[in-house]
Amino acid sequence: MQELLNISDHACDTLGVLDGDPSRLAALLQQGDLSGIELMVTGYGDPAFFPTEAIQGVHLRFWPNWLDFWLGNEEELQKEFGSRENVAAVFGENRAEWLALWRENMRTAARVGARYVVFHVANARSWEMKCRHFAYGSVQVIDAAAEVVNVISDVLPDDCLLLYENLWWPGLTLTEPKLAARLLEKTHHERTGFVLDTGHMMNTNTSLTNEDEAVRYILQKVENLGSLRKRIFAMHLHRSLSGDFVQRSMAEAQKEEMRTLSFEEGYRYVSAVDRHEPFETAAVRRLVEAVAPEFLVHEFLISSWEEWQKKVKKQRNSLWGGEASE
């Protein structure tokens, strides 16, 4: 198992966290005897900042509300983005331009020698996030995502793993084995599997209150996958116990008028739900040992070098430092 850290090529990370100095990352990897990084290639940064030998995986870009664009639902696009010009600024003028962005994202992954790429399978309009009432169901999202992937993945090397990541919106949640199987069956790229994101899995159950409950819940969902569990090649390891906040937000949303959230509002809300906090107890070891992924990514939201170091140290101490609870 290779232990990795997540980081992006955006200036908020290369300048804000690493202070423009890639040797900082090298030192952190060496101190922890870590194998490298999963790099998010944002389309707004410079992947060349990072040495290619450190890059094991690439996290591809993600558009949270993309299905209206893919299906040509102009009325809903106008509601969400305000104008055709805004839509074009986000996606491009048409499908072909959007697919070109995806293909360039995958080409970059190939150029840096990524052993795997990560693709989000989910969709939500901004006003749906808080109330969790969605216009599109998981089957629609999965089928459309496979359609997109099959168009763009020809630029991906045959030996590169294409890994679908679970979220808590309609799409791939990994809580419904038949839908997970459907996604793999519809994908043409031969080396395909899953990233199990532990925080995202927790976000599918708002009744979880502690790490023991969360680990038991995740392991049950993994067990329910049957033979598909062997297709979990990577794990994004972090904690997100935000159920109380989600329940309050859903109750508030029932009383509010439906409206489009600004980017800042949406980001703040998603960050409050999907907290990317380090595990603090040895319960996490049961989870990692049971799944035994090929790639284990300590995935955190980071705003400073000092915060990153503390979060990595805390989670790795929880994972390797003590006895796992029963």
C-alpha positions in Angstrom: 0.0 0.0 0.0 1.3 3.4 -1.0 0.5 6.3 1.3 0.0 9.6 -0.5 -0.9 13.2 0.3 -3.4 15.3 -1.8 -2.5 18.7 -3.2 -3.5 20.8 -6.2 -1.6 22.8 -8.8 -3.5 25.9 -7.9 -1.7 28.9 -6.5 -3.6 28.6 -3.2 -1.5 25.4 -2.7 1.7 26.0 -4.6 2.1 29.5 -3.2 -0.2 29.7 -0.2 0.8 26.4 1.4 4.2 25.5 -0.1 5.3 29.2 -0.5 6.5 28.5 -4.0 9.0 25.9 -2.7 8.6 22.3 -3.9 11.3 21.2 -1.5 8.8 21.7 1.3 6.7 18.9 -0.1 9.7 16.7 -0.6 10.7 17.1 3.0 7.2 16.3 4.3 7.1 13.1 2.1 10.5 12.1 3.3 9.8 12.7 7.0 6.7 10.5 6.8 8.2 7.9 4.5 5.3 8.6 2.1 5.2 7.5 -1.5 4.1 10.7 -3.2 1.0 12.7 -4.0 -2.3 12.7 -5.7 -2.3 15.9 -7.6 -5.5 17.8 -8.6 -4.9 19.3 -12.0 -7.3 22.3 -11.8 -6.7 23.8 -15.3 -5.7 27.0 -13.5 -2.2 26.0 -12.3 1.1 24.6 -13.4 1.5 20.8 -12.8 5.2 21.2 -13.7 5.7 22.8 -10.2 5.8 19.2 -8.9 8.4 16.6 -9.8 6.8 13.9 -11.9 8.4 11.1 -9.7 6.2 12.4 -6.8 2.9 12.2 -8.7 1.3 8.8 -8.3 -2.3 9.9 -9.1 -4.2 12.8 -10.7 -7.5 14.0 -9.5 -9.4 15.3 -12.5 -11.5 18.5 -12.6 -15.1 18.5 -11.4 -18.2 20.6 -12.4 -20.8 20.1 -9.6 -23.8 20.9 -11.9 -22.9 19.7 -15.4 -25.8 17.5 -16.4 -28.0 20.3 -17.5 -25.2 21.5 -19.8 -24.7 18.0 -21.2 -28.4 17.5 -21.9 -28.8 21.0 -23.3 -31.3 22.1 -20.6 -31.1 25.8 -21.4 -33.9 26.9 -19.0 -32.1 25.4 -15.9 -28.7 26.6 -17.1 -30.1 30.2 -17.2 -31.4 29.8 -13.6 -28.1 28.5 -12.3 -25.6 30.7 -14.2 -27.6 33.7 -15.2 -26.6 34.1 -18.8 -25.4 32.2 -21.8 -22.1 34.1 -21.5 -21.7 32.8 -17.9 -22.4 29.2 -19.1 -19.8 29.5 -21.8 -17.3 30.8 -19.3 -17.8 27.7 -17.1 -18.1 25.0 -19.8 -17.2 26.4 -23.2 -19.5 27.2 -26.0 -20.7 23.7 -26.6 -20.2 20.0 -25.8 -17.1 19.8 -28.0 -15.3 22.6 -26.1 -16.2 21.1 -22.7 -15.0 17.6 -23.8 -11.7 19.3 -25.0 -11.2 20.5 -21.4 -11.6 17.0 -20.1 -9.3 15.5 -22.7 -6.6 18.0 -21.9 -7.0 17.2 -18.2 -6.5 13.5 -19.0 -3.6 14.2 -21.4 -1.9 16.1 -18.5 -2.3 13.1 -16.3 -0.7 11.0 -18.9 2.2 13.4 -19.4 3.1 13.4 -15.7 3.0 9.6 -15.6 0.0 9.2 -13.3 -0.7 5.6 -12.3 -4.4 6.4 -11.8 -6.9 9.2 -12.4 -9.9 10.1 -10.2 -13.3 11.0 -11.8 -16.2 12.3 -9.7 -19.6 10.9 -10.6 -22.2 13.2 -9.1 -24.5 16.1 -10.0 -26.3 18.7 -8.0 -27.8 22.1 -8.8 -26.8 24.7 -6.2 -30.2 25.0 -4.7 -30.5 21.3 -4.4 -27.5 20.8 -2.1 -29.1 22.0 1.1 -32.6 20.5 0.7 -31.2 17.2 -0.9 -34.2 17.1 -3.3 -32.7 16.4 -6.7 -34.0 16.7 -10.2 -31.8 13.9 -11.6 -31.5 10.5 -10.2 -28.4 8.3 -9.8 -29.1 6.2 -12.9 -29.3 9.4 -15.1 -26.0 10.7 -13.6 -24.2 7.4 -13.9 -25.3 6.8 -17.5 -24.3 10.3 -18.6 -21.0 10.2 -16.7 -20.1 6.9 -18.5 -21.1 8.5 -21.8 -18.7 11.4 -21.1 -15.9 9.1 -20.0 -16.2 6.9 -23.0 -15.7 9.9 -25.3 -12.6 11.3 -23.5 -10.7 8.3 -22.2 -9.1 7.3 -25.4 -6.3 9.7 -24.5 -5.7 7.8 -21.3 -2.9 5.2 -21.4 -4.2 1.7 -21.3 -2.3 0.8 -18.2 -3.6 3.9 -16.2 -6.4 3.1 -13.7 -9.6 5.1 -14.2 -11.1 5.3 -10.7 -14.6 6.6 -10.0 -15.0 8.4 -6.7 -18.2 8.2 -4.5 -20.0 11.3 -3.4 -23.3 11.8 -1.5 -25.3 13.5 -4.3 -27.0 11.4 -7.0 -24.5 9.4 -9.0 -22.0 7.0 -7.5 -22.4 6.7 -3.7 -21.1 3.1 -3.3 -24.1 2.4 -1.1 -26.0 0.7 -4.0 -24.0 -2.2 -5.5 -26.2 -2.5 -8.6 -25.5 1.1 -9.6 -21.8 0.7 -9.0 -21.8 -2.3 -11.2 -23.8 -0.4 -13.8 -21.1 2.3 -14.0 -18.3 -0.2 -14.5 -20.3 -2.2 -17.1 -20.9 1.0 -19.2 -17.3 2.1 -19.1 -15.1 1.1 -22.0 -11.7 1.8 -20.4 -10.5 -1.7 -19.3 -8.6 -0.8 -16.1 -11.5 0.8 -14.2 -12.4 0.8 -10.5 -13.3 2.9 -7.5 -11.9 5.4 -5.0 -13.6 5.0 -1.7 -13.8 8.4 -0.1 -14.5 7.8 3.6 -15.8 11.3 4.4 -18.1 11.2 1.4 -19.5 7.9 2.6 -20.1 9.4 6.0 -22.0 12.2 4.4 -24.6 9.7 3.1 -25.7 9.0 6.7 -26.6 12.0 8.8 -27.1 9.9 12.0 -23.4 9.1 12.5 -22.0 10.8 15.6 -18.5 9.3 16.2 -15.7 7.4 14.5 -16.6 4.0 15.7 -20.1 4.3 14.2 -18.7 5.7 11.0 -16.2 2.9 10.5 -18.8 0.3 11.1 -21.1 2.0 8.6 -18.5 2.2 5.9 -17.3 -1.4 6.4 -20.9 -2.6 6.1 -21.3 -0.7 2.8 -18.1 -2.1 1.6 -19.2 -5.6 2.5 -22.5 -5.1 0.7 -20.5 -4.5 -2.6 -19.6 -8.2 -2.7 -17.0 -8.9 -5.4 -17.0 -5.3 -6.4 -15.0 -4.5 -3.3 -12.0 -5.9 -5.1 -12.3 -2.9 -7.5 -11.6 -0.4 -4.7 -8.0 0.5 -5.7 -7.7 3.7 -3.7 -9.0 5.4 -0.6 -9.4 9.0 0.3 -9.0 8.9 4.0 -10.6 11.6 6.1 -13.4 12.2 8.6 -16.7 14.1 8.0 -19.1 13.9 10.9 -21.4 16.7 9.9 -24.8 15.0 10.3 -26.2 17.5 12.8 -25.3 20.4 10.5 -26.9 18.7 7.5 -30.1 18.0 9.3 -30.4 21.6 10.5 -29.7 22.9 7.0 -32.3 20.6 5.4 -34.9 21.8 7.9 -34.0 25.4 7.2 -34.1 24.8 3.4 -37.7 23.7 3.7 -38.7 27.2 5.0 -36.6 29.1 2.5 -37.4 30.2 -1.0 -35.5 28.2 -3.6 -32.7 30.3 -5.0 -29.3 29.9 -6.7 -26.4 29.9 -4.4 -23.4 32.0 -5.3 -20.0 30.2 -5.8 -18.9 31.4 -2.3 -22.1 30.3 -0.6 -21.9 26.9 -2.3 -18.3 26.4 -1.4 -18.9 27.4 2.3 -21.8 25.0 2.5 -20.0 22.0 0.9 -17.0 22.6 3.1 -19.2 22.5 6.2 -20.6 19.2 5.1 -17.5 17.6 3.6 -15.1 18.5 6.4 -11.9 16.6 5.4 -10.8 16.3 9.0 -8.2 13.8 10.3 -9.3 10.7 12.1 -8.5 10.9 15.8 -9.0 7.3 17.0 -7.5 3.9 16.2 -10.9 2.9 14.7 -9.5 4.1 11.4 -7.1 1.1 11.3 -9.9 -1.4 11.0 -11.1 0.5 8.0 -7.8 0.7 6.2 -6.8 -2.9 7.0 -10.2 -4.3 5.8 -10.2 -2.4 2.5 -6.5 -2.7 1.9 -6.3 -0.2 -1.0 -3.3 0.0 -3.3 -3.2 3.8 -2.8 -4.1 5.4 0.5 -4.5 9.2 0.2 -4.5 11.4 3.4 -7.0 13.9 1.9 -7.4 17.2 3.8 -8.6 20.8 3.2 -5.5 22.8 3.9 -4.9 26.5 4.2 -1.3 26.6 5.6 1.8 24.6 5.7 1.5 24.3 9.5 -2.1 23.1 9.3 -1.2 20.5 6.7 1.7 19.1 8.8 -0.6 18.8 11.9 -3.4 17.1 10.1 -1.1 14.5 8.4 0.6 13.8 11.7 -2.7 13.4 13.6 -4.2 11.0 11.2 -1.1 8.9 10.7 -0.7 8.6 14.5 -4.4 7.5 14.7 -3.8 5.0 12.0 -0.4 3.5 13.0 0.2 4.7 16.5 -2.1 2.6 18.7 -4.3 -0.4 19.0 -7.4 -0.5 16.9 -10.7 -0.5 18.8 -13.0 -3.5 18.5 
